Amino acid sequence: MAKETGRKLIAQNKKARHDYHIIDTYECGLVLTGTEVKSLRQGRASLVDGFAQLDGGEAWLHNVHIPEYTQGTWTNHSARRKRKMLLHRAEIDKLIGKTQETGHTLVPLSLYFKDGRAKVEIALAKGKKDYDKRQTLREKQDRREADRAISAARRRQRARG
């Protein structure tokens, strides 16, 4: 079997970018069991309720749902167990300092395979208030309307000339 190269996305947490201001992102390896890897290879996972926590100098990923492998036997994993993330010591120390600040948290943004290895992209984030979310939506809507107006003007100009 040929060695995998490149990046294959498994799951993405789009809601995280809506609910949080992303300050910094980190790529982490994951410690997984065999049935978890097989389930991920089928493209099945959910990051919706997931969060990361630093405990005793180690990084842990909580509440990420990786469903049981269908052909698994008694060796199957539990779907929402906590999983260890692999980070460099300096990164963990830096994150411990940053998460001590009020309002800062670690959220998973995406889960993917990179060169055949399961990786998770986590973000140091600060929660948005409701008015921030509304403002972000308004900016997005305004940008979309401006793009529409520009493309409509270009179409009219092409039709004339």
C-alpha positions as CSV (number, residue, x, y, z in Angstrom):
1,M,0.0,0.0,0.0
2,A,1.4,3.4,-1.0
3,K,2.1,6.0,1.8
4,E,-0.5,8.7,2.2
5,T,0.6,12.3,1.5
6,G,-1.3,15.6,1.8
7,R,-4.1,16.6,4.0
8,K,-7.6,14.9,4.1
9,L,-10.2,16.8,6.1
10,I,-12.4,14.7,8.4
11,A,-14.4,17.2,10.4
12,Q,-14.6,20.9,10.9
13,N,-16.1,23.1,13.6
14,K,-17.6,26.0,11.7
15,K,-19.5,27.2,14.8
16,A,-16.3,27.9,16.7
17,R,-15.3,30.7,14.3
18,H,-18.8,32.2,14.8
19,D,-18.7,32.0,18.6
20,Y,-15.1,32.9,19.3
21,H,-12.4,35.4,18.4
22,I,-9.5,33.2,17.2
23,I,-6.3,34.4,18.7
24,D,-3.8,31.7,17.7
25,T,-3.9,28.2,16.2
26,Y,-1.9,25.1,16.9
27,E,-1.6,21.7,15.1
28,C,-1.5,18.7,17.5
29,G,-1.1,15.0,17.0
30,L,-3.6,12.7,18.7
31,V,-3.2,9.5,20.7
32,L,-5.9,7.2,19.3
33,T,-6.8,3.5,19.4
34,G,-7.0,1.3,16.3
35,T,-10.8,1.4,16.0
36,E,-10.8,5.2,16.4
37,V,-8.4,5.6,13.4
38,K,-10.6,3.2,11.3
39,S,-13.7,5.1,12.2
40,L,-11.9,8.4,11.2
41,R,-10.8,6.9,7.9
42,Q,-14.5,6.4,7.1
43,G,-14.8,10.2,7.6
44,R,-17.0,10.0,10.8
45,A,-16.4,12.5,13.6
46,S,-18.0,15.6,15.2
47,L,-16.2,18.5,16.9
48,V,-19.4,20.4,17.9
49,D,-19.2,20.1,21.7
50,G,-15.4,19.6,21.8
51,F,-12.9,21.5,23.9
52,A,-9.3,21.1,24.9
53,Q,-8.0,21.3,28.5
54,L,-4.5,21.4,30.0
55,D,-4.1,19.2,33.0
56,G,-0.9,18.3,34.8
57,G,1.3,19.5,32.0
58,E,-0.6,17.5,29.3
59,A,-3.1,18.6,26.7
60,W,-6.4,16.7,26.5
61,L,-9.3,16.8,24.0
62,H,-12.7,16.3,25.5
63,N,-16.2,15.7,24.1
64,V,-15.1,15.0,20.5
65,H,-17.4,12.4,19.1
66,I,-15.8,9.6,17.1
67,P,-18.5,6.9,16.6
68,E,-17.7,3.3,17.3
69,Y,-16.2,1.4,14.4
70,T,-18.9,-0.8,12.8
71,Q,-16.7,-3.9,12.3
72,G,-15.1,-3.4,15.7
73,T,-15.5,-6.2,18.4
74,W,-14.9,-6.0,22.1
75,T,-11.9,-3.9,21.3
76,N,-14.1,-0.9,20.3
77,H,-13.6,2.5,21.9
78,S,-16.1,4.7,23.7
79,A,-17.3,7.5,21.5
80,R,-16.7,10.5,23.7
81,R,-13.6,9.5,25.7
82,K,-11.0,12.1,26.4
83,R,-8.0,11.8,24.1
84,K,-4.4,13.0,24.7
85,M,-3.0,15.6,22.3
86,L,0.6,15.7,21.4
87,L,2.2,19.1,21.7
88,H,5.8,20.3,22.4
89,R,6.5,21.2,26.0
90,A,7.1,24.9,25.1
91,E,3.7,25.1,23.4
92,I,2.0,23.6,26.4
93,D,3.7,26.0,28.8
94,K,2.7,28.9,26.6
95,L,-0.9,27.8,26.4
96,I,-1.1,27.3,30.2
97,G,-0.1,30.9,30.6
98,K,-2.6,32.1,28.0
99,T,-5.5,30.1,29.2
100,Q,-5.1,31.5,32.8
101,E,-6.3,34.8,31.4
102,T,-10.1,35.3,31.8
103,G,-12.3,34.4,28.9
104,H,-9.6,32.4,27.0
105,T,-10.3,28.8,26.1
106,L,-9.0,26.1,23.7
107,V,-11.4,24.9,21.0
108,P,-10.9,22.4,18.2
109,L,-11.3,23.8,14.7
110,S,-10.7,20.8,12.5
111,L,-9.7,17.2,12.5
112,Y,-7.8,15.8,9.6
113,F,-5.2,13.3,8.3
114,K,-1.8,14.8,7.4
115,D,0.6,12.4,5.7
116,G,-1.4,9.5,7.1
117,R,-1.4,10.7,10.7
118,A,-4.5,12.0,12.6
119,K,-4.1,15.7,13.6
120,V,-6.4,18.2,15.3
121,E,-6.1,22.0,14.8
122,I,-6.9,23.8,18.1
123,A,-7.3,27.5,18.6
124,L,-6.7,29.7,21.6
125,A,-9.9,31.7,21.5
126,K,-11.9,34.3,23.5
127,G,-15.7,34.1,23.6
128,K,-17.7,36.6,21.6
129,K,-20.6,38.5,23.1
130,D,-24.0,38.5,21.3
131,Y,-23.4,41.9,19.9
132,D,-20.0,40.8,18.5
133,K,-21.7,37.9,16.7
134,R,-24.4,40.3,15.2
135,Q,-21.7,42.7,14.1
136,T,-19.7,39.8,12.4
137,L,-22.9,38.6,10.6
138,R,-23.6,42.2,9.5
139,E,-20.1,42.7,8.1
140,K,-20.3,39.4,6.2
141,Q,-23.7,40.4,4.8
142,D,-22.4,43.8,3.8
143,R,-19.4,42.2,2.0
144,R,-21.7,39.8,0.2
145,E,-24.0,42.7,-1.0
146,A,-21.0,44.7,-2.1
147,D,-19.6,41.8,-4.1
148,R,-23.1,41.3,-5.7
149,A,-23.3,44.9,-6.7
150,I,-19.8,44.9,-8.2
151,S,-20.5,41.8,-10.3
152,A,-23.9,43.1,-11.4
153,A,-22.2,46.4,-12.6
154,R,-19.5,44.4,-14.5
155,R,-22.2,42.3,-16.2
156,R,-24.1,45.5,-17.2
157,Q,-20.9,47.0,-18.5
158,R,-20.0,43.9,-20.6
159,A,-23.5,43.8,-22.0
160,R,-23.2,47.4,-23.2
161,G,-19.7,47.1,-24.6
